[in-house]
Amino acid sequence: MFELIGIPPQALFGQLLLGLINGSFYAILSLGLAVIFGLLNIINFTHGAQYMMGAFIAWMLLNWVGIGYWPSLLLAPIVAGISGVIIERLFLQRLYHLDHLYGLLLTFGLALIIQGLFRNYFGSSGLPYQIPAELRGGQNLGFMFLPNYRGWVVVASLVVCLATWFVIEKTRLGAYLRAATENPTLTQAFGINVPLLITLTYGFGVGLAAFAGVLAAPVYSVNPNMGADLIIVVFAVVVIGGMGSILGAIVTGFGLGIIEGLTKVFYPEASATVIFIIMAIVLLVKPAGLFGRTA
């Protein structure tokens, strides 16, 4: 079958794996953006910098404190989430009743500040982060070689994404969050601390970005520009899935990663733009996004 289209099966499945890896990061980052926008109505342009912070926190924990990869998967999102709570308390709370543009401009400025601080201290060259010993090597599947760590990235991202969807859509806490978004005054009247709920939600969204950063650290070099290189694509993913749609962020993230990987096989020249082409088509056909709700 593969010979008929002139593509070696190793190349095809290799690009599919690469697409799944990219899709994993698209999904978990767009999920964090969707959570923040859907529940806070803030377009968080700082998300790429917070993803970069997660990778750097893991690197600093390893090289400065001696804390390895597995504890960093928990500690880095917590540290980054706390920084997100501080940002929300100091800055974002003042913008909730203003136009979305103000939040976008503020978070864009914060992203430049954070990125600049890390660039000034660490430089622009990448810093290596080793794959944990338990996940080194790979599996020979016959038709392709599957590196253990890359398989772990796909599984971990999928588990975190589905767990987040379940909590928000199927639990009482998720119901409180949705109610606080739709009618904060009424929700507050039932004794629910809406400002605290919103603050913790933003911190959780930032933690998701940092978790993705820790996953990315052994795959890509840890450098201050890693978030800036990814955030535009992730915003496109969010727009295609539907702004604020949790399920849309997950499905679209993984799906577009696979499409991007296949494009590199069949038409490499379009691989860098295929997601934006799809975004333009979706906006023409369904402006609210594939899973978005029309106002």
TORSE-673480 format. One line per field, with one value per residue: z, x, y of N, C-alpha, C in turn; residue in three letters. Coordinates in steps of 0.05 Angstrom, whole numbers, plus 5000, padded with zeros to 4 digits. Each point is the difference from the previous one (the first is absolute). Example, Ala and Ser with C-alpha at 12.3 -4.5 7.8 and 13.67 -1.06 7.14 Angstrom:
REM TORSE-673480
nc3 <- 5156:4986;
nc1 <- 5264:4993;
nc2 <- 4886:5021;
cac3 <- 5000:5001;
cac1 <- 4982:5016;
cac2 <- 5024:5024;
cc3 <- 5000:5014;
cc1 <- 5018:4985;
cc2 <- 5024:5022;
residu <- ALA:SER;
//
This chain:
REM TORSE-673480
nc3 <- 5000:5018:4988:5000:5023:4998:5023:5010:5010:5002:4976:4991:5012:4991:4978:5000:5008:4982:4983:5010:4999:4977:4992:5014:4990:4975:5005:5014:4981:4979:5015:5008:4974:4993:5020:4994:4973:5001:5020:4988:4975:5005:4980:5009:4990:5027:4988:4978:5013:5007:4975:4991:5017:4992:4975:5004:5012:4982:4982:5012:5002:4975:4989:5013:4999:4977:4993:4996:4979:5013:5020:4979:4992:5027:5006:4975:4995:5024:4995:4975:5011:5020:4981:4989:5024:5002:4975:5006:5024:4989:4978:4996:5026:4992:4984:5019:5007:4990:4977:4984:4985:5022:5003:4974:5001:5022:4992:4977:5014:5017:4977:4989:5023:5003:4974:5003:5023:4989:4979:5016:5015:4983:4986:4974:5007:4988:5022:5002:4997:5015:4982:5017:5017:5014:4985:5005:4975:4989:4984:4990:4986:4988:5000:5026:5007:5023:5002:5022:4999:4974:5004:5020:4983:4980:5015:5010:4976:4989:5020:4999:4974:5000:5018:4987:4976:5012:5012:4977:4986:5017:5012:5026:5003:4979:5012:5023:4987:4988:5023:5010:4977:5001:5026:5001:4996:4984:4988:5002:4992:4987:5006:4973:5007:4984:5013:5022:4992:4993:5023:5013:4985:5003:5026:4999:4985:5017:5020:4984:4995:5026:5004:4980:5013:5023:4988:4993:5025:5003:4988:5010:4990:5025:4989:5003:4976:5016:5018:4993:4995:5022:5013:4978:4997:5026:4996:4978:5015:5019:4980:4989:5024:5002:5001:5020:4978:5021:4992:4990:5022:5013:4989:4999:5025:5008:4991:5007:5023:4998:4995:5019:5015:4993:5005:5021:4999:4997:5016:5004:4976:5005:5010:4993:4980:5000:5024:4990:4980:5017:5014:4977:4992:5025:5001:4975:5007:5022:5001:5012:4979:4997:5025:4988:5019:4982:5004;
nc1 <- 5017:5020:5007:4973:5003:5019:4988:5025:4991:5027:5002:4980:5007:5025:4989:4986:5022:5015:4980:5000:5027:5001:4983:5017:5020:4990:4993:5022:5014:4987:5002:5025:5004:4988:5013:5022:4998:4994:5017:5020:4995:5023:5009:5009:5010:4999:4982:5010:5001:4975:4996:5013:4986:4981:5009:5002:4976:4992:5011:4989:4978:5006:5007:4981:4979:5004:4977:4995:4997:4997:5015:5016:4990:5004:5026:5009:4979:5007:5027:4997:4984:5019:5018:4984:4998:5026:5004:4983:5012:5024:4995:4995:4998:5018:5003:4988:4996:5025:5004:4996:5000:4989:4986:4994:4996:4986:4986:4997:4995:4985:4991:5001:4989:4983:4994:4999:4987:4987:4995:4995:4987:4985:4996:5006:5023:4994:4986:5017:4981:5012:4995:4980:5016:4977:5003:5025:5011:4992:4978:5009:4983:5023:4979:5008:5018:4989:5011:5010:5018:5002:5001:5017:5012:4995:5007:5021:5005:4995:5014:5018:4999:4998:5019:5013:4995:5007:5021:5005:4996:5012:5013:4995:5026:4999:4978:5014:5020:4984:4989:5025:5004:4978:5001:5022:4982:4985:5022:5008:4975:5009:5016:5002:5025:4985:5009:4998:4975:4996:5011:4988:4979:5006:5004:4977:4989:5013:4991:4978:5004:5004:4978:4988:5009:4993:4977:5001:5008:4994:4978:4996:5017:5008:4984:5006:5007:5002:4991:5017:5016:4987:4999:5012:5014:5006:5003:5013:5012:5002:5007:5014:5009:5003:5001:5014:5001:4995:4977:4993:5010:4989:4976:4997:5010:4989:4976:5004:5009:4980:4982:5012:5000:4975:4996:5016:4983:4976:5003:5026:4997:4978:5019:5013:4983:5000:5010:5015:5005:5003:5014:5011:5001:5009:5015:5005:5003:5015:4993:4981:5011:5015:5009:5003:4989:4981:5010;
nc2 <- 4976:5001:4977:4996:5012:4981:4992:4999:4977:4997:5012:4985:4977:5005:5009:4977:4987:5012:4994:4976:5001:5012:4982:4985:5014:4998:4975:4994:5013:4990:4977:5007:5006:4977:4987:5014:4997:4974:5000:5013:4992:4988:5015:4977:5022:5000:4985:5010:5023:4994:4992:5021:5014:4984:5003:5026:4999:4983:5017:5021:4986:4992:5023:5013:4984:4989:5013:4975:4986:4977:5008:5006:4977:4998:5004:4996:4983:4990:5000:4991:4982:4999:5000:4981:4989:5005:4991:4980:4997:5003:4986:4974:4999:5018:4978:4986:5025:4997:5012:4977:5022:5010:4978:5000:5026:4997:4978:5014:5022:4986:4989:5024:5008:4979:5000:5026:4996:4980:5016:5020:4983:4987:5022:5001:4990:4977:4992:4980:4982:4983:4981:4997:4988:5002:5022:4993:5001:4977:4998:4977:5016:4996:5016:5004:5018:4992:5025:4989:5020:4997:4974:5005:5017:4982:4979:5014:5010:4976:4988:5019:4999:4973:5000:5019:4988:4977:5012:5013:4978:4984:5019:5000:4996:4984:4990:5001:4990:4983:4995:4999:4987:4984:4996:5016:5019:4985:4993:5025:5003:4979:5020:5001:4997:5016:5022:4984:4993:5025:5009:4980:5008:5025:4996:4986:5020:5016:4985:5000:5026:5002:4985:5013:5021:4988:4993:5026:5003:4974:5010:5024:5017:5003:5017:5026:4991:4978:5018:5019:4979:4994:5023:5009:4977:5001:5026:4993:4982:5019:5016:4981:4993:5026:5027:4990:4985:4986:4988:5024:5010:4980:4998:5027:5002:4977:5007:5025:4989:4982:5019:5014:4978:4995:5026:4995:4979:5009:5021:4995:5011:4986:4985:5022:4996:4973:5004:5020:4983:4979:5017:5009:4974:4992:5022:4992:4975:5001:5025:4985:4987:4978:5006:5023:5016:5002:5024;
cac3 <- 5000:5002:4976:4979:5001:4999:5026:5018:5024:5023:4998:5005:5028:5014:5000:5016:5028:5004:5001:5026:5020:4997:5007:5029:5011:4991:5015:5028:5002:4992:5021:5020:4990:4999:5028:5009:4986:5004:5027:5009:4978:4996:4979:5015:4983:5016:5002:4989:5019:5024:4990:5001:5029:5010:4992:5015:5028:5001:4997:5024:5021:4996:5001:5023:5025:4998:4999:4974:4982:5010:5018:4985:4987:5019:5012:4981:4997:5024:5002:4979:5007:5020:4986:4986:5020:5006:4976:4999:5022:4998:4975:4984:5013:4993:4972:4994:4990:4977:4975:4999:4989:5022:5011:4980:5000:5026:5001:4980:5012:5020:4987:4992:5024:5010:4981:5000:5025:4997:4979:5011:5020:4989:4972:4980:4992:5015:5021:4998:5023:4993:5004:5024:4994:4996:4975:4978:4982:4985:4993:4972:4994:4974:4979:5008:5027:5018:5024:5024:5012:4983:5006:5026:4996:4989:5020:5022:4990:4996:5026:5013:4985:5006:5028:5002:4989:5018:5023:4993:4988:5013:5029:5013:4998:4973:4999:5013:4982:4978:5011:5007:4975:4987:5018:5025:5022:5011:5011:5025:5019:5011:5019:4987:4998:4971:4994:5005:4979:4975:5004:4999:4973:4985:5009:4988:4971:4998:5007:4977:4982:5011:4997:4972:4998:5011:4980:4976:5006:4989:4972:4987:5017:5017:4993:5005:4977:4993:5002:4978:4975:5000:5009:4977:4991:5020:4997:4977:5009:5017:4983:4984:5017:5012:5024:5024:4999:5012:4981:4975:5003:5001:4974:4979:5004:4990:4971:4983:5001:4981:4973:4994:4995:4974:4980:4996:4983:4973:4988:5020:4997:5013:5028:5018:4997:4997:5023:4995:4978:5012:5017:4983:4989:5021:5006:4979:5001:5027:5014:5029:5004:4996:5024:5014:5001:4989:5020;
cac1 <- 4983:5018:5017:4984:5001:5028:5010:5008:4983:5014:4997:4972:4993:5017:4987:4975:5009:5007:4975:4988:5016:4992:4972:4998:5006:4978:4976:5001:5003:4974:4982:5004:4989:4971:4991:5002:4981:4973:4991:5008:4998:5026:5017:5026:5024:5023:5000:5025:5022:4996:5009:5029:5007:4999:5025:5022:4998:5010:5029:5012:4997:5019:5028:5006:4991:5004:4974:4998:4977:4974:4989:4996:4974:4981:5010:5001:4973:4992:5015:4990:4972:5001:5007:4976:4982:5010:4993:4971:4992:5011:4994:4977:4975:4991:4992:4979:4977:5007:5002:5021:5025:5017:5013:5020:5024:5015:5014:5021:5023:5012:5015:5025:5016:5010:5019:5024:5014:5014:5021:5023:5015:5009:5008:4981:5007:4984:5012:4991:4987:5002:4977:5004:5012:4979:4987:5019:4997:4975:4988:4999:4973:5001:4997:5014:5013:4986:5015:4983:4992:4980:4975:4992:4989:4973:4982:4997:4983:4973:4988:4996:4978:4974:4994:4991:4973:4981:4996:4985:4974:4984:5001:4988:5019:4996:4975:5004:5016:4983:4980:5014:5005:4976:4985:5016:4985:4983:5017:5010:4978:4997:5022:5025:5019:5006:5027:5020:4997:5012:5029:5010:4997:5023:5024:4999:5007:5028:5012:4999:5021:5026:5002:5009:5029:5016:5000:5015:5028:5019:4996:5012:5019:4987:5010:4980:4983:4984:4972:4992:4999:4977:4975:4983:4986:4980:4977:4985:4986:4978:4980:4988:4984:4978:5010:4988:4990:5019:5002:5011:5029:5013:4997:5014:5029:5011:4993:5017:5027:5002:4998:5026:5020:4994:5007:5029:5005:4988:5005:5016:5000:4977:4999:5002:4977:4975:4982:4988:4981:4976:4987:4986:4977:4980:4988:4981:4977:4988:5017:5003:5017:4987:4985:4991:4972:4994:4987;
cac2 <- 5024:5023:5001:5012:5029:5007:5010:4978:5000:5012:5030:5007:4997:5018:5027:4998:5002:5028:5015:4994:5015:5028:5002:4998:5027:5018:4994:5007:5029:5012:4994:5021:5025:4997:5002:5028:5017:4991:5006:5027:5018:5013:4988:4999:4999:4992:4971:4990:5006:4982:4974:5002:5000:4972:4986:5011:4992:4972:5001:5011:4980:4979:5009:5016:4987:4971:4987:4988:5004:4992:5021:5025:4999:5011:5025:5022:5013:5014:5026:5017:5006:5021:5025:5008:5011:5027:5017:5004:5017:5027:5013:4992:5006:5027:5001:4982:5014:5016:4986:4979:5011:5009:4976:4991:5018:4997:4974:5001:5015:4983:4979:5012:5005:4975:4989:5017:4994:4974:5002:5015:4984:4974:5002:4990:4973:4980:4985:4972:4987:4972:4982:4984:4973:4980:5004:4999:4977:5000:4974:4994:4990:4987:5020:5024:5000:5019:5008:4998:5026:5013:4986:5010:5027:4998:4989:5019:5023:4991:4996:5026:5014:4987:5005:5028:5001:4987:5017:5024:4994:4978:5001:5023:5022:5011:5014:5026:5017:5009:5018:5025:5014:5010:5019:5001:5011:4980:4979:5011:5001:4973:4996:4991:5022:5001:5010:4980:4979:5011:5001:4973:4991:5011:4986:4973:5002:5005:4975:4982:5008:4992:4971:4996:5008:4978:4979:5008:5005:4980:4997:5024:5014:5019:5027:5020:5005:4976:5006:5019:4986:4982:5011:5009:4976:4992:5018:4990:4976:5008:5013:4979:4984:5016:5014:4992:4973:4981:4977:5009:5003:4973:4986:5015:4999:4974:4997:5017:4989:4977:5011:5013:4979:4988:5020:4999:4977:5002:5027:5013:5030:5012:4991:5022:5018:4985:5006:5026:4997:4988:5020:5019:4986:4997:5026:5006:4982:5000:5020:4994:4978:4973:4993:5025:5006:5026:5018;
cc3 <- 5000:4975:4977:5000:5003:5026:5017:5025:5024:5000:5007:5030:5018:5001:5015:5030:5006:5002:5027:5022:4999:5009:5030:5013:4991:5019:5029:5003:4992:5021:5022:4991:5000:5028:5009:4986:5006:5027:5010:4978:4996:4978:5011:4982:5015:5000:4989:5019:5025:4993:5002:5030:5011:4993:5016:5029:5003:4997:5025:5024:4998:5004:5025:5026:5000:5000:4971:4985:5013:5021:4986:4986:5018:5010:4980:4995:5025:5002:4979:5006:5021:4987:4985:5019:5007:4978:5000:5021:4996:4975:4988:5013:4993:4972:4993:4988:4975:4975:5001:4991:5022:5013:4982:5000:5026:5000:4979:5012:5021:4988:4990:5023:5010:4981:5000:5025:4998:4979:5011:5019:4988:4972:4982:4991:5018:5021:5000:5025:4993:5005:5025:4992:4995:4973:4976:4983:4986:4994:4970:4994:4973:4977:5006:5028:5016:5024:5024:5010:4983:5003:5026:4998:4990:5021:5023:4992:4998:5027:5014:4986:5006:5029:5004:4989:5019:5024:4994:4990:5017:5031:5011:4999:4973:4997:5014:4982:4977:5010:5007:4975:4990:5018:5027:5024:5013:5013:5027:5022:5013:5018:4988:4996:4971:4994:5005:4979:4974:5002:4997:4972:4982:5007:4988:4971:4996:5007:4977:4980:5011:4999:4972:4997:5011:4981:4976:5005:4989:4969:4984:5020:5017:4994:5002:4977:4994:5001:4978:4974:4998:5004:4977:4989:5019:5000:4976:5006:5016:4983:4984:5018:5012:5026:5025:5001:5010:4981:4974:5001:4999:4972:4978:5003:4990:4970:4982:5001:4980:4971:4992:4994:4972:4977:4994:4982:4971:4986:5019:4999:5016:5030:5020:5000:5001:5023:4995:4977:5010:5017:4983:4989:5021:5007:4979:5002:5027:5017:5030:5005:4998:5023:5015:4998:4989:5020:4992;
cc1 <- 5017:5017:4984:5001:5029:5011:5007:4983:5014:4997:4972:4994:5018:4988:4974:5007:5008:4975:4986:5014:4992:4971:4996:5005:4979:4976:5002:5003:4974:4979:5003:4988:4970:4988:5000:4980:4971:4989:5006:4997:5025:5015:5029:5024:5025:5004:5026:5023:4997:5007:5031:5009:4999:5025:5024:4999:5010:5031:5013:4998:5020:5029:5008:4992:5004:4974:4995:4973:4973:4989:4995:4973:4978:5008:4999:4972:4991:5013:4989:4971:4999:5007:4975:4979:5008:4993:4971:4991:5010:4990:4973:4974:4988:4988:4975:4975:5006:5001:5023:5027:5019:5015:5021:5025:5016:5016:5022:5024:5013:5016:5027:5019:5012:5021:5026:5017:5015:5022:5025:5016:5012:5011:4980:5006:4985:5017:4990:4986:4997:4973:5004:5007:4978:4987:5019:4996:4973:4991:5000:4973:4998:4998:5013:5012:4986:5017:4981:4990:4979:4972:4988:4987:4971:4981:4995:4982:4971:4986:4994:4977:4973:4992:4989:4972:4979:4993:4982:4972:4983:5000:4986:5018:4998:4975:5002:5016:4983:4980:5012:5005:4974:4985:5015:4985:4982:5016:5012:4978:4996:5024:5026:5018:5010:5027:5022:4999:5013:5030:5012:4998:5023:5026:5001:5007:5029:5015:5000:5022:5028:5004:5009:5029:5018:5001:5018:5030:5019:4997:5013:5020:4985:5011:4977:4980:4981:4970:4991:4998:4974:4974:4981:4985:4979:4976:4983:4984:4976:4977:4986:4981:4976:5010:4985:4990:5022:5004:5012:5031:5014:4999:5015:5030:5012:4996:5018:5029:5004:4999:5026:5021:4996:5007:5030:5008:4991:5005:5015:5000:4978:4999:5000:4975:4974:4980:4986:4981:4974:4985:4984:4975:4978:4987:4980:4974:4986:5017:5004:5019:4985:4983:4989:4970:4995:4984:4971;
cc2 <- 5025:5003:5013:5030:5010:5011:4976:5001:5012:5030:5009:4999:5018:5028:5000:5003:5029:5018:4996:5015:5029:5004:4998:5028:5019:4996:5011:5031:5014:4995:5021:5027:5000:5003:5030:5017:4993:5008:5028:5021:5017:4985:5001:4997:4993:4970:4988:5004:4982:4971:4999:4999:4972:4985:5010:4993:4971:4999:5010:4981:4978:5009:5016:4986:4970:4984:4991:5005:4995:5020:5026:5001:5011:5027:5023:5012:5015:5027:5019:5009:5022:5027:5010:5012:5029:5019:5006:5020:5029:5015:4993:5007:5027:5002:4984:5014:5018:4982:4980:5011:5008:4977:4989:5017:4997:4974:4998:5015:4983:4977:5011:5005:4974:4988:5016:4994:4974:5001:5015:4983:4974:5001:4987:4971:4980:4986:4971:4991:4971:4985:4983:4971:4980:5001:5001:4975:5002:4972:4997:4987:4986:5020:5026:4996:5022:5006:5000:5027:5013:4987:5009:5028:4999:4990:5019:5023:4992:4996:5027:5015:4988:5004:5028:5003:4988:5018:5023:4994:4982:5001:5025:5024:5013:5016:5027:5019:5011:5020:5028:5016:5013:5020:5001:5011:4979:4977:5009:5000:4972:4993:4990:5024:5002:5012:4980:4978:5009:5000:4972:4988:5010:4986:4972:5001:5005:4974:4980:5008:4992:4970:4992:5007:4979:4976:5006:5002:4979:4997:5023:5012:5021:5028:5020:5004:4977:5005:5019:4986:4983:5013:5009:4976:4991:5017:4992:4975:5007:5012:4978:4983:5015:5012:4991:4972:4980:4977:5008:5003:4973:4987:5014:4999:4975:4997:5017:4992:4978:5011:5014:4979:4987:5019:5000:4976:5006:5027:5017:5030:5013:4994:5023:5018:4985:5007:5026:5000:4988:5020:5019:4987:4997:5026:5009:4984:5001:5019:4994:4977:4974:4992:5024:5003:5028:5017:5006;
residu <- MET:PHE:GLU:LEU:ILE:GLY:ILE:PRO:PRO:GLN:ALA:LEU:PHE:GLY:GLN:LEU:LEU:LEU:GLY:LEU:ILE:ASN:GLY:SER:PHE:TYR:ALA:ILE:LEU:SER:LEU:GLY:LEU:ALA:VAL:ILE:PHE:GLY:LEU:LEU:ASN:ILE:ILE:ASN:PHE:THR:HIS:GLY:ALA:GLN:TYR:MET:MET:GLY:ALA:PHE:ILE:ALA:TRP:MET:LEU:LEU:ASN:TRP:VAL:GLY:ILE:GLY:TYR:TRP:PRO:SER:LEU:LEU:LEU:ALA:PRO:ILE:VAL:ALA:GLY:ILE:SER:GLY:VAL:ILE:ILE:GLU:ARG:LEU:PHE:LEU:GLN:ARG:LEU:TYR:HIS:LEU:ASP:HIS:LEU:TYR:GLY:LEU:LEU:LEU:THR:PHE:GLY:LEU:ALA:LEU:ILE:ILE:GLN:GLY:LEU:PHE:ARG:ASN:TYR:PHE:GLY:SER:SER:GLY:LEU:PRO:TYR:GLN:ILE:PRO:ALA:GLU:LEU:ARG:GLY:GLY:GLN:ASN:LEU:GLY:PHE:MET:PHE:LEU:PRO:ASN:TYR:ARG:GLY:TRP:VAL:VAL:VAL:ALA:SER:LEU:VAL:VAL:CYS:LEU:ALA:THR:TRP:PHE:VAL:ILE:GLU:LYS:THR:ARG:LEU:GLY:ALA:TYR:LEU:ARG:ALA:ALA:THR:GLU:ASN:PRO:THR:LEU:THR:GLN:ALA:PHE:GLY:ILE:ASN:VAL:PRO:LEU:LEU:ILE:THR:LEU:THR:TYR:GLY:PHE:GLY:VAL:GLY:LEU:ALA:ALA:PHE:ALA:GLY:VAL:LEU:ALA:ALA:PRO:VAL:TYR:SER:VAL:ASN:PRO:ASN:MET:GLY:ALA:ASP:LEU:ILE:ILE:VAL:VAL:PHE:ALA:VAL:VAL:VAL:ILE:GLY:GLY:MET:GLY:SER:ILE:LEU:GLY:ALA:ILE:VAL:THR:GLY:PHE:GLY:LEU:GLY:ILE:ILE:GLU:GLY:LEU:THR:LYS:VAL:PHE:TYR:PRO:GLU:ALA:SER:ALA:THR:VAL:ILE:PHE:ILE:ILE:MET:ALA:ILE:VAL:LEU:LEU:VAL:LYS:PRO:ALA:GLY:LEU:PHE:GLY:ARG:THR:ALA;
//
